[in-house]
Structures are given as structure tokens and as C-alpha cells.
Amino acid sequence: MTYNPDIHKRQSIRLKGYDYSQSGFYFITICCYQRECLFGDIINSQIILNNFGELVKKEWLKSAEIRKEIKLGEFVIMPNHFHGIVIINQTNNNYNHVHTNDVGANGRSPLQEIQSSPQQISMTPKSLSSLIAGFKSATTKKINIIRNTPKTPVWQRNYYDHIIRNDESLERIREYVQNNHLSWENDQLHPNNPSKW
């Protein structure tokens, strides 16, 4: 079905009125297109990344190198999704824990190609959305070159985010990320489990 802006009303899942370019901690989840297990497998409770998974890891680490306001926390690459903690630090302070007044995110992304739609894409520079857009764009392009599948989606549209507001939440999310692979068989994103969406 062709996109029709009169029928298909895309609504943002971001927190309304929140500035995702301000300093702070964020938890993000990005899923593969149609939950395809593209990045590897979990064998004996161990994550085994394939070449695409290693490419995703390399590009994620590169994100903090090319975006000075970004620091990366714990992350895990699962067979068909990615979890990570992103710290946006606009002031270049040493962030080791959540400041209750600091909740935000940043990054830069390449210009977006708008295909046959009069709708404009608005993205704040040095924001969480521009970081994710740049990361998804870079990984998609490289994976599609390797597998010779130009313009094929690698990631689902959009991503999930959670603003981390205190140290207790940060520790709980860190533990979740570190142990995510241990519950893969029961994970709601496992391809054999029914999707909640």
C-alpha cells in the first residue's frame, strides 16, 4: 500500500514537549525490520555476533567518536534488536550518574532523503533522534552493500526510548542490558514469540 498522508497519520512516540537534545541519560531499543535475526545468534546463553552484528557494534562505538556530546553506556546487540544507554553531555562535564535536572540526548545525522512525500522531516541537531538516524543510516548502507540489497530496510521505522531520570532506574536498566541475552527464548522480540505490537 502506498503512503497516503490523509489516511496514514504518523504520530511521534516521543515525550511531547521534551527537548531530546539536552544533557541526560537515555535508554534506547532499535529493532530489525520484521524482527529478522540479522546480527547473529544466542548459543548456550552466549551472544555470537555475525559480520553484520560486528558491523553494528563498530558503528555504535564510532558514534561516540564522531559526536563529541555523546557518551555510550552499556549496550547489547541481540540477534534482531539493539539496546543501549546513551549519555548526552552538552557541557562536557564528567557524567557518571544521573543528575535529576539533566535528562536529554544528542548526535548528528546526515541529511535525510525525502522520497515522494511533501511532508518535511524535522530533526534537531545533536539530539537523540539525529544520533539514531545517523547510526541507522550508516549501518543500513553498509549492510546493504555487503549483501547487495540496495534500499532494503534493515531497521524498523522509529525506535523506543526511555528517559532515565535517576540512579536507581539507571542501575536497573544497566542490569537489564547486561543480562538481556539470558532471557532470549522468552524475549518479546524473539521471532518465535507473538509480537505485542
N, C-alpha and C positions, 0 to 999 in steps of 0.2 A: 504494500500500500504506500502510495506517495504521501509525503508530509504535506498536510494542509493546515495552515496556521489557524483557520477558523474552527477546525474540528479538534486538532491536537494542541491543546493548551499546555505548554510545558511550564511547570511551576518549579521554582527553586526549592531545594530541600535544606538550604542554609538557614541559619537562625536570622530571622527578619530583623533588620536594623543593626546587625552586628558587624563590626569592622574586622574582617579577616586578614587585614594587613598589620594589625597592631601586635606588639610583642606578647608572647604567650606560648602555651603548650597545647598541642592538638594530637588527637588520635585519629588516624585515617585508615580506611579499608577501601581497596580498589579490587574489583572482581574482573576476571576474564570474561570475554564475550561468550555468552551462552554457557557459562560455567565450565568451559573446556579446560581440561587438565593439560596445560601448555608448558608449565615450568618444571616439571619433574614428578616425583612420586614420594610416598612415605612408605618405607620398608623397615619393619622391625622398630617402629616408633622413631625412625631417623629420617630427616628430610634429605632426599637425594635430588639435587638440582641437576637439570639437564643443561644444554648450551643456552637455551632461552632463559632459564632461571638464573644462570650465571650472568647473562647479559643484563637482566633486570637488576640484579644485585650491583653490578658495576655502575649502571646508570643512576641507581639510587644514591650510591656513595658519591658519585660525581656531582649530584645535585648540590651538596653542601660545599663542594669545592668551587663551583661557579656562582653560587649565590651566597654572598658574604653574610647576609642576615639570617641564614638557615643553619641550624644545628640539628643533627639527626640523633634521635634516641633509639631505643630498641626497635627492631623490625624483624619480620619473618616473611619469607617467601614460601607460600604454600603452593600445592600443585595448580590451583586455579584462582588464587587470590593473594593479596598482599596486605599485611598490617604494618603500620609504622607510627612512631611517635615523632612529631615534628616540633621543633622549638624555633619560634621566630623571635629574633633578638634585634630590634631596630636600634638599640642603644649600645650594642657591643659590650654589654655587661656580662659577667660570668654567671650563667644561669645553671644552677644545679637543682633547684627546687622551684615549685610553683609559687609565684607572688600573687596574692589574691587580687591585686589590681591589674595584673598582666595576663591577659588572655587573648591570643591572636596568632597570626601566621603569615608567611611571605614566600616569594620566589618570582622568577622571571620566566616567561614563556615566549616562544616565537609567535609571530603574527599568525592569527588563525585564518585559514582559507574558508570563506563562507560560500557554500555551494547552493546555488539556485534558490536562495531564500532572501527576501528583503529584510528579514529580521537581523538586527545587529547584535553581535556578541559583545557584552561589556565585561571587561576583566580589569580589576585593579592591579597595577604593577606591584611587585613584591608582596603578593598576597598568597594565601594558601591555594586558591584556585589557579593562580598563574604557575605556582610550583608544580601542582599536579598536572596541569595542561602540558607543561614543558616535558615533564617526566613521561607522561603517556605518549606524547608525540614522538619523542626520541626513541623510546622502546618499540613502539609500533613500527616506525620507519625501519629500524634495524632488523627487527624480527621478520618483517615482510620482505626485506631484501634477501635475507638468508633463505627463507622458504619460497622465494619467488612468487609471492602473492600480493601484488601491489593493491593498495587501498582496501585491504581486508581488515576488518576490525580485530584488534587484539583484546581490548578492554571494553567493558560495558560503558555506556554513557554515564557520566557523573561519577560520584564517589560518596562514601559515607564519611562524615566527620563527627567528632565529639570534642567539644572544648573542655580541656582538663582544667578544673577550677581549684583543686587543692592537692596537697601531697598525698593524702590517703587515696584519692582517685588515681593519681599518677602511679603509685605503687601497685594498686590493683590491676591497672592496665599493663604495666610492665610484666607482671606475673602472667597475665593472660597471653601476652605476646610470646613470652619465653616458653610457655607450655602448650601453645596452640596445637602443635603437631601431635601431642599425646592424645588428643581427643578427635583426631581427623575422621575416624569412622562415624562419629556422631555429629560432626560439624554440619550445621545447616547449609553450608556451601559445598559439601561433598556431593558429587554428581549422582550418587545413588539415593540420596535423601531428598524427599519432596521439598521444593522451594516454598518458603513462606511468602514469597512475592509473586 
